Amino acid sequence: MVRVGKKLLVAAVIALGAIANHAKAGTVQIGTYADTGSSFQWHFVNSAGTLSASTTGFFIGFGPPNQIINFTGAVNTTVNATVSGAASTDAGNVTSQALDGYIAFTDQVTSKLVLRVDFVGALISGTNGSRADSIGADELKGQIISYSADNAFKVGSFNPPSTFTIGLTLFQESGLTISGNNLSDFDATAVGTFATGTRSGDIPGTPSPESVWGGLSLMGLIGGTSMWVRRRRL
């Protein structure tokens, strides 16, 4: 099976961390994630209206002073979500559909739960009929309504509003489209970030402009690599 380079995807997580830490006031970034297993293991099924994944990845928990999850390493990834409304395309040609479900990461070594986030009404969205050539142009984004983690890794508490953003690189040339009431079938590879509200005394991190632009340059490299993988598979 064709694989996106593991080292590049892990590097993408680190780059996302630098970018994500440029947080707007009131939020702190607690971690980043990227798939490292076989490519395109996130599956949306039109007939069932479900988004699912069972793959491997790499999770990086951010350090003090705003640390919530004290874990950095390889994880098993599980995604289970069901549509909660009809898909639609707005005047700006953005196609979206709401889903309810969860994303969970478990430590590959101990099988302990690193992080599980539950969500309601998260939107999967992207430009209609145009495949993303870089990670993040299509995305699953929403608020976390509850979370859980093993006490071995949980060193702080989420403080609402808590959010997540999963950037998706689709395999399909057509990108996001609609068939009937739901999105058309697609397969994707993912990277993402998780954030929570600030608490008293928290200071959102603000990296230098160089680190942000360095991350963006690396994301461009990852996008090009993903497109090459698709061409090889086609």
C-alpha positions in Angstrom: 0.0 0.0 0.0 1.3 3.5 -0.8 2.5 5.5 2.2 2.9 9.2 2.7 6.5 9.6 4.2 6.3 9.1 7.9 9.1 11.6 8.7 7.5 14.3 6.5 4.1 13.8 8.3 5.7 13.9 11.7 7.5 17.1 10.6 4.1 18.5 9.5 2.8 18.0 13.1 5.7 20.0 14.5 5.1 22.7 11.9 1.4 22.8 12.7 2.4 23.2 16.4 4.4 26.3 15.6 1.6 27.8 13.6 -1.2 26.7 16.0 0.6 28.3 19.0 0.1 31.7 17.3 -3.2 31.6 19.1 -5.8 34.3 19.3 -6.5 35.7 22.7 -8.6 33.4 24.8 -7.4 30.0 23.4 -4.3 27.8 23.9 -3.3 25.0 21.7 -2.8 21.7 23.5 -1.7 19.3 20.8 -1.2 18.4 17.2 -1.7 15.2 15.2 -0.8 13.6 11.8 -1.5 10.3 10.2 1.5 8.1 9.7 -0.1 4.9 8.5 -1.2 3.9 5.0 -2.5 6.9 3.1 -6.2 7.9 2.8 -7.6 5.9 5.7 -10.3 8.4 6.7 -13.4 7.2 4.8 -16.7 9.0 4.2 -19.5 6.7 3.0 -22.4 8.5 1.2 -25.0 5.8 1.6 -24.5 5.4 5.4 -23.7 9.1 6.0 -20.6 8.1 8.1 -17.0 9.3 8.5 -14.7 6.7 10.0 -11.0 5.9 10.4 -8.8 3.2 11.9 -5.2 4.1 11.3 -1.9 5.1 13.0 -0.5 8.5 13.7 1.8 10.7 15.8 0.5 13.0 18.5 2.4 15.9 20.1 1.2 17.3 23.4 2.4 20.9 24.0 4.3 21.7 27.1 4.0 24.2 30.0 2.5 26.6 30.9 -0.7 25.4 29.2 -0.2 21.7 29.1 -3.3 19.5 29.2 -2.1 16.2 27.7 1.4 15.1 28.7 2.2 12.7 25.8 4.2 12.8 22.6 4.5 9.6 20.5 2.9 7.1 18.2 -0.9 6.5 18.5 -3.7 4.3 17.1 -6.4 6.6 15.7 -10.1 5.8 15.7 -12.8 8.1 14.1 -16.5 7.5 14.2 -19.0 10.1 13.1 -22.5 10.3 11.6 -24.1 13.1 9.6 -26.5 15.3 11.5 -27.9 17.4 8.6 -28.0 17.5 4.9 -25.0 18.6 2.9 -25.1 22.0 1.1 -23.1 24.4 -1.0 -23.2 28.1 -0.1 -22.9 31.2 -2.4 -19.1 31.1 -2.0 -19.0 27.5 -3.5 -18.1 26.0 -0.1 -19.6 22.6 0.4 -20.2 21.4 4.0 -22.0 18.9 6.1 -22.5 18.6 9.9 -21.5 15.5 11.8 -21.7 14.1 15.4 -19.1 11.7 16.7 -15.7 11.3 18.3 -12.0 11.1 17.5 -9.8 8.9 19.8 -6.0 8.4 20.1 -4.5 5.5 22.1 -0.8 5.0 23.0 0.6 2.3 20.7 2.9 1.0 23.5 0.5 0.8 26.5 -2.9 1.0 24.8 -3.9 3.7 27.3 -6.2 6.5 26.1 -4.2 9.6 25.1 -7.2 11.7 24.2 -10.8 11.3 23.1 -12.9 14.2 22.0 -16.6 14.1 21.3 -18.3 16.6 19.1 -21.8 17.6 17.9 -22.4 19.6 14.7 -18.8 19.7 13.6 -18.6 20.8 9.9 -16.6 19.0 7.2 -16.2 21.5 4.5 -14.2 22.6 1.4 -14.4 24.1 -2.0 -17.0 22.3 -4.1 -15.6 20.1 -6.9 -12.0 21.0 -6.3 -9.5 18.6 -4.7 -7.2 20.2 -2.2 -3.6 20.1 -3.3 -2.3 20.9 0.2 -3.3 19.7 3.7 -5.9 21.8 5.3 -7.9 23.1 2.3 -10.6 20.6 3.2 -11.3 20.2 6.9 -13.4 18.8 9.8 -13.8 21.5 12.4 -15.9 22.0 15.4 -16.3 22.4 19.2 -15.4 19.7 21.7 -18.4 18.9 23.9 -16.5 16.5 26.1 -13.1 14.9 26.4 -11.4 12.0 28.2 -7.8 10.8 28.7 -6.0 8.3 30.9 -4.7 9.8 34.2 -1.2 8.8 33.0 -1.4 11.6 30.4 -4.0 14.0 31.7 -2.3 16.8 33.6 -4.8 19.6 33.1 -8.5 20.3 32.3 -10.1 21.6 29.1 -11.6 25.0 29.7 -14.5 25.8 27.3 -14.7 26.7 24.5 -12.6 23.8 23.3 -12.1 23.2 19.6 -10.4 21.0 17.0 -9.5 21.4 13.4 -8.6 18.4 11.2 -7.1 19.3 7.8 -7.9 16.7 5.1 -6.1 15.8 1.9 -8.6 13.9 -0.3 -7.6 11.1 -2.7 -10.5 11.9 -5.1 -9.7 14.2 -8.0 -13.2 15.8 -7.7 -12.7 16.9 -4.1 -15.9 17.4 -2.0 -19.1 17.0 -3.9 -22.7 16.2 -3.0 -24.7 13.1 -4.0 -28.3 13.2 -2.7 -28.4 14.5 0.9 -24.8 13.6 1.8 -21.3 14.2 0.6 -20.1 11.8 -2.0 -17.8 9.0 -1.0 -14.2 10.1 -0.3 -10.9 8.9 1.3 -8.5 11.2 3.0 -5.3 11.6 5.0 -5.3 14.0 8.0 -3.4 16.3 10.2 -4.9 18.4 13.0 -4.8 20.6 16.1 -6.7 20.7 19.4 -7.3 23.8 21.5 -9.0 24.9 24.7 -9.9 28.1 26.4 -7.5 30.0 28.6 -7.5 29.7 32.3 -6.5 32.3 34.9 -2.8 33.0 34.4 -2.5 31.2 31.0 -0.6 33.0 28.3 -1.1 31.8 24.7 2.2 31.1 22.9 3.3 33.5 20.2 6.1 32.2 18.0 8.3 34.4 15.9 7.2 35.2 12.3 10.1 33.1 11.1 8.8 29.9 12.8 5.3 30.5 11.4 6.6 31.0 7.8 8.9 28.0 8.2 5.9 25.9 9.2 3.9 27.2 6.2 6.8 26.4 3.9 7.0 22.8 5.3 3.2 22.5 4.8 3.7 23.3 1.2 6.2 20.5 0.9 3.8 18.1 2.6 1.0 19.2 0.2 3.3 18.5 -2.8 4.3 15.1 -1.4 0.6 14.2 -0.9 -0.2 15.1 -4.5 2.8 13.0 -5.7 1.4 10.0 -3.7 -1.9 10.4 -5.3 -0.4 10.4 -8.8 1.6 7.3 -8.1 -1.5 5.6 -6.8 -3.5 6.6 -9.8 
